Amino acid sequence: MNGTVDVYQRDDGNIYLASGSRTPEGPMVVNGWCRVVSADIADDELGALVEEGLRVGEEPGREILLDDRKELLMPLLKLAKVRSFAAFARGTRGAGVDRDSSGAYVVIPTDNRGVRSGFMFIDQKVIVPAGSGAEEIGRAVRLGLASSSIAEAARSS
C-alpha cells in the first residue's frame, strides 16, 4: 500500500495526524491532509481519521513531488501554531500507520531522538487485521503512542 498516516501527541495534549503519499522519486512525504483532535477523542473516531488519512495517501494520481514537502507540511505546523517541524517535534511522541499487502493496519511507535535524528521507528509493531473496525485501529494507535519514547535531547532541544 502507498499511503501512511503519522500520528503525533504533543505536550499540549492534542493528537495530530498527517497523511503521507509516495512521490514519483520514491520517498513518502506529507500530502497536505492533516487533522488535530483532543486526546480524549473516542477510539472509533481516531481510527476513522486514520482510515481517512490512509485513503487520501493511497489516492491514485496524487502528483506530489519531493520538492512540495515544505509547502505541504505548512497546514500541520499551522494547526500546532509553530513555525518549524523542529518546534513541532519538541516533546512529541509519534507513531506511523500504514497497511501491509494483506490490508492489515501496521502501527509502529517511534523514538523521538531530537532535531538531528528525528523520529526513528522502534521494533514494536502493533498489527490490526484487515477488516477490523475503526475502534480497534484507534486503540492500536493509542498503544503505539504509549509505546513511543522521547529522548532527553528531544525534550529540551
C-alpha positions in Angstrom: 0.0 0.0 0.0 1.2 3.5 -0.7 -0.3 5.7 2.0 0.8 6.4 5.5 -0.5 8.4 8.5 1.8 9.8 11.1 0.2 10.3 14.4 1.8 12.6 17.0 0.9 13.6 20.5 2.4 16.9 21.6 2.9 18.1 25.1 -0.2 20.3 24.6 -2.1 17.0 24.9 -3.6 17.1 21.4 -3.2 14.4 18.8 -2.1 15.5 15.3 -2.5 13.3 12.2 -0.7 13.9 8.9 -1.2 11.8 5.8 1.7 10.8 3.6 1.9 9.8 -0.1 4.7 8.2 -2.1 6.4 10.5 -4.5 7.4 9.6 -8.0 11.0 9.9 -6.7 10.2 7.1 -4.2 10.1 8.6 -0.6 7.0 9.2 1.4 6.1 12.9 2.1 3.2 14.6 3.8 0.5 15.4 1.3 -1.3 18.3 3.0 -4.1 16.3 4.7 -3.8 16.8 8.5 -6.1 16.9 11.5 -5.8 17.9 15.1 -8.1 16.4 17.8 -8.3 16.4 21.6 -6.6 13.4 23.3 -10.0 12.4 24.7 -11.3 11.6 21.2 -13.1 8.2 21.1 -11.1 5.3 19.8 -13.6 4.8 16.9 -13.3 8.4 15.8 -9.5 8.3 16.0 -9.5 5.1 14.0 -11.8 6.6 11.4 -9.5 9.6 11.0 -6.5 7.2 10.4 -8.6 5.4 7.8 -9.4 8.7 6.1 -5.8 9.7 6.1 -4.7 6.4 4.6 -7.3 6.7 1.9 -6.0 10.1 1.0 -2.4 8.9 0.9 -3.4 6.0 -1.3 -5.3 8.0 -3.9 -4.0 7.3 -7.4 -2.7 10.2 -9.4 -1.7 12.4 -6.4 1.1 14.3 -8.1 3.1 15.2 -5.1 6.8 15.8 -5.7 9.6 15.7 -3.2 10.1 19.5 -3.7 6.5 20.1 -2.4 7.1 18.7 1.1 7.8 22.0 2.8 4.6 23.6 1.4 2.6 20.5 2.3 3.9 20.5 5.8 2.6 24.0 6.5 -1.0 23.0 7.4 0.3 20.7 10.1 2.5 23.4 11.5 -0.3 26.0 11.5 -2.6 23.6 13.4 0.1 23.3 16.1 0.9 27.1 16.0 4.6 26.5 15.3 6.9 27.7 12.6 9.1 24.7 12.0 8.9 20.9 12.2 11.7 21.1 14.8 9.5 23.2 17.1 6.6 20.8 16.4 8.6 17.7 17.3 10.0 19.1 20.6 8.5 16.9 23.4 6.3 15.0 20.9 5.5 11.3 20.8 4.9 9.7 17.4 3.7 6.6 15.6 3.4 5.7 12.0 0.5 3.8 10.5 0.4 2.1 7.1 -1.1 -1.1 5.7 0.7 -4.2 4.6 0.0 -6.2 1.4 -2.8 -8.1 3.2 -4.6 -4.9 4.1 -3.7 -5.2 7.8 -3.0 -1.9 9.6 0.5 -1.7 11.0 1.2 0.8 13.8 4.9 1.4 14.5 5.9 3.5 17.5 8.9 5.9 17.3 11.7 7.1 19.4 11.9 10.9 19.1 15.7 11.5 19.0 15.7 15.2 18.5 16.3 17.7 15.8 19.3 16.0 14.2 18.0 12.4 14.1 14.2 12.9 14.1 11.6 10.2 14.7 13.1 6.7 14.4 10.8 3.6 14.2 11.3 1.2 17.0 10.9 -2.6 16.8 7.4 -2.9 18.3 4.7 -3.2 15.7 1.0 -3.4 16.6 -0.9 -5.2 13.8 -4.6 -4.8 13.3 -6.1 -7.4 10.9 -7.7 -6.2 7.7 -11.4 -5.7 8.1 -11.1 -4.6 11.7 -13.3 -1.7 12.9 -12.2 1.8 13.5 -12.3 1.3 17.2 -9.6 -1.4 17.0 -7.5 0.8 14.8 -7.9 3.7 17.3 -6.9 1.5 20.2 -3.8 0.3 18.3 -2.8 3.9 17.6 -3.1 4.8 21.3 -0.9 1.8 22.1 1.6 2.9 19.5 1.8 6.4 21.0 2.1 4.9 24.5 4.9 2.7 23.4 6.8 5.6 21.7 9.6 7.4 23.6 11.2 10.8 23.6 15.0 11.0 24.0 16.2 13.6 26.5 17.7 15.7 23.7 14.2 15.9 22.1 12.6 17.1 25.3 14.8 20.2 25.6 16.1 21.0 22.2 
